[in-house]
Amino acid sequence: MKDLINIFNYQQFLDTLDSHYLVLDIKGVILACNEAFKQFVIKDINQKYPELKGQIAGMTYEDIVLTGNWGSIIVRERMKKFHESIEERCKKRFVDVNRNEILEGLITPIFDDSGKVRYVTVNIEVVTGKKIFELKKNLSFFSLKEIQFLKEIVNQKTELEIFTNSEAFLDFYNLHLTESSKRIIDRALMSDSGFFNRSEYLKRVNNKLLKRHISLNEFLLCLKFTISRLPD
């Protein structure tokens, strides 16, 4: 890293990147970030930590995540990925929502000559438009009433509950929605005859998710984001 800084002016190189880029030590302290990342977070940092005067180097990765409007929701998973990257010595991908944007990131360990992890880089892309396009494409596999069913489900769950879910769709619905929430969903989907076949819709939606290899958490999180943040 020192050689890169001395030879190529590493900061100048980072600032040429359009994606958001950070370099951390193994304790999670930020050593460097590029201008694109700074511009993405600077307003929130100045509001929460005015005494830093916009200086990001020296902050911890956890603190900088928490400055975002959804930081408290995503910080646990982000830090889990960070530590897993070091412990497992491999890249870790994440998708989450912060500062009213959908983000996709890659956490990568950097090794020294002895094979120890010395640094960790975080490369983040703002993929809001791309993920909403993917969401619309995935929704095209479902009927209008199945989409309504999915929307009613995410309306009953918080962003945190969706983001931290580790269950398949059937268990997510059966185990993590209360009976009162299920009744609310049933009432919203009842036909004029006063009937809604919940088990049939659960089976149909689950089969389509599996058949199309749709990532449940990303799918539901993007649906929640779209419902709550964007116009119909």
C-alpha positions in Angstrom: 0.0 0.0 0.0 2.9 2.4 0.8 4.4 1.6 -2.5 1.1 2.4 -4.3 0.8 5.7 -2.4 4.4 6.7 -3.2 4.4 5.7 -6.8 0.9 6.3 -8.1 -0.5 8.9 -5.6 -3.1 6.5 -4.3 -5.6 9.2 -3.3 -5.5 10.7 -6.7 -6.1 7.2 -8.2 -9.1 6.6 -5.8 -10.7 9.9 -6.8 -10.8 8.8 -10.5 -13.2 6.0 -9.5 -17.0 6.6 -10.0 -18.0 4.0 -7.5 -17.6 4.7 -3.7 -14.4 3.3 -2.4 -12.9 2.9 1.1 -9.7 1.4 2.5 -9.9 0.1 6.1 -7.5 -1.4 8.6 -8.5 -4.8 10.1 -10.1 -3.0 13.1 -12.5 -1.2 10.7 -10.8 2.3 10.9 -11.0 4.2 7.7 -7.6 4.9 6.2 -8.7 6.5 2.9 -11.8 7.1 0.8 -12.4 8.5 -2.6 -14.2 11.8 -3.5 -17.3 9.9 -4.7 -17.8 8.3 -1.3 -17.1 11.5 0.5 -19.8 13.4 -1.5 -22.3 10.6 -0.8 -21.9 10.8 3.0 -20.6 14.3 3.8 -23.9 15.9 4.5 -24.9 13.3 7.1 -21.4 13.3 8.6 -21.4 17.1 9.0 -24.8 17.0 10.7 -23.8 14.2 13.1 -20.1 14.9 13.7 -19.6 18.7 12.9 -16.4 18.6 15.0 -14.8 16.4 12.4 -15.1 19.2 9.8 -15.6 16.7 7.0 -12.6 14.5 7.9 -13.6 10.9 7.2 -10.2 9.2 7.6 -9.9 8.0 11.2 -13.6 7.3 11.6 -14.7 3.7 12.0 -16.6 2.0 9.3 -19.4 1.2 11.8 -19.8 4.9 12.7 -19.9 6.0 9.1 -22.6 3.5 8.3 -24.6 4.7 11.2 -24.7 8.3 9.9 -27.0 7.2 7.1 -30.8 7.3 7.5 -31.1 3.5 7.5 -27.7 2.9 9.2 -29.2 1.4 12.3 -30.9 -1.2 10.1 -27.9 -2.3 8.1 -25.0 -1.8 10.4 -25.1 -5.3 12.0 -25.1 -7.1 8.6 -22.4 -4.8 7.2 -20.1 -5.4 10.1 -20.8 -9.1 10.0 -19.7 -9.1 6.3 -16.6 -7.1 7.2 -15.5 -9.6 9.9 -16.3 -12.6 7.8 -14.2 -11.2 5.0 -11.2 -11.1 7.3 -11.8 -14.4 9.1 -12.7 -16.3 5.9 -10.1 -14.5 3.8 -12.5 -13.9 1.0 -14.7 -11.3 -0.7 -18.1 -10.7 0.7 -21.0 -9.1 -1.2 -23.9 -7.1 0.3 -27.0 -5.4 -0.9 -28.9 -2.9 1.3 -30.6 0.5 1.4 -29.2 3.7 2.8 -29.5 7.4 2.2 -32.6 6.7 0.1 -30.6 4.6 -2.3 -30.2 0.9 -2.9 -26.5 -0.1 -2.6 -24.5 -3.1 -3.8 -21.1 -3.5 -2.3 -18.1 -5.8 -2.2 -15.8 -6.1 0.8 -12.3 -7.5 -0.1 -9.4 -8.5 2.1 -5.9 -7.3 1.1 -3.0 -9.5 2.1 0.6 -8.6 3.0 3.7 -10.6 1.9 3.3 -13.0 4.8 -0.3 -13.8 3.8 -2.0 -12.0 6.7 -4.9 -9.7 6.0 -3.5 -6.2 6.3 -6.2 -4.0 4.8 -9.9 -4.3 3.7 -11.4 -2.4 0.8 -15.1 -1.6 0.4 -16.4 -0.9 -3.1 -20.0 0.4 -3.2 -22.2 1.0 -6.2 -25.5 2.9 -6.1 -27.8 0.5 -8.0 -31.3 1.9 -7.2 -32.4 2.1 -10.9 -30.9 -1.3 -11.7 -32.5 -3.0 -8.7 -35.9 -1.4 -9.4 -35.6 -2.6 -13.0 -34.8 -6.1 -11.7 -37.7 -5.9 -9.3 -40.1 -5.0 -12.1 -38.8 -7.8 -14.2 -39.3 -10.3 -11.3 -42.8 -8.9 -10.6 -43.7 -9.7 -14.2 -43.6 -13.4 -13.2 -46.4 -12.9 -10.7 -50.1 -12.3 -11.2 -51.7 -9.0 -10.1 -53.2 -10.6 -7.0 -49.9 -12.4 -6.2 -48.2 -9.0 -6.3 -50.9 -7.5 -4.1 -50.3 -10.4 -1.7 -46.5 -9.7 -1.6 -47.1 -6.0 -1.1 -49.4 -6.7 1.9 -46.7 -9.0 3.4 -44.0 -6.4 3.2 -46.4 -3.8 4.6 -46.7 -5.9 7.7 -42.9 -6.2 8.2 -40.3 -3.5 9.0 -37.2 -2.9 6.8 -35.1 -4.5 9.7 -37.2 -7.6 9.8 -36.9 -8.1 6.0 -33.2 -7.3 5.9 -32.3 -9.7 8.7 -34.5 -12.5 7.6 -32.7 -15.9 7.1 -35.7 -18.0 6.3 -37.2 -19.3 3.0 -40.5 -17.6 1.9 -42.9 -20.1 3.5 -41.1 -19.9 6.9 -40.8 -16.2 6.6 -44.5 -15.9 6.3 -45.6 -18.7 8.6 -43.2 -18.1 11.5 -42.5 -14.4 11.4 -46.0 -12.9 10.8 -48.4 -12.7 13.7 -51.9 -14.1 13.3 -53.3 -10.6 13.4 -51.0 -9.6 10.5 -52.1 -12.7 8.5 -55.8 -11.8 9.1 -55.1 -8.2 7.9 -53.5 -9.6 4.7 -56.4 -12.0 4.2 -59.0 -9.3 4.5 -57.1 -7.1 2.0 -57.2 -9.9 -0.6 -60.6 -11.3 0.0 -62.8 -11.6 -3.1 -66.4 -10.4 -3.3 -67.4 -13.8 -2.0 -65.4 -13.1 1.2 -62.8 -15.8 0.5 -59.0 -15.8 0.1 -57.1 -19.1 -0.4 -54.0 -18.2 1.6 -52.3 -21.6 1.4 -52.7 -21.7 -2.4 -51.2 -18.2 -2.8 -48.3 -19.1 -0.5 -47.6 -22.2 -2.6 -47.8 -20.4 -5.9 -45.6 -17.5 -4.8 -43.0 -19.8 -3.2 -42.8 -22.0 -6.4 -42.2 -18.9 -8.5 -39.5 -17.6 -6.2 -37.7 -21.0 -6.3 -38.2 -21.5 -10.0 -36.8 -18.1 -10.9 -34.0 -18.2 -8.3 -35.1 -14.9 -6.9 -33.2 -13.8 -3.8 -36.0 -13.3 -1.2 -34.5 -10.6 1.0 -33.3 -8.5 -1.9 -36.7 -8.9 -3.6 -38.8 -8.0 -0.5 -36.4 -5.2 0.5 -36.6 -3.6 -3.0 -40.4 -4.0 -2.9 -40.5 -2.3 0.5 -38.3 0.5 -0.8 -40.4 1.0 -3.9 -43.6 1.1 -2.0 -42.4 3.5 0.7 -40.1 5.8 -1.2 -41.2 6.0 -4.8 -44.4 7.2 -6.5 -46.7 4.6 -7.8 
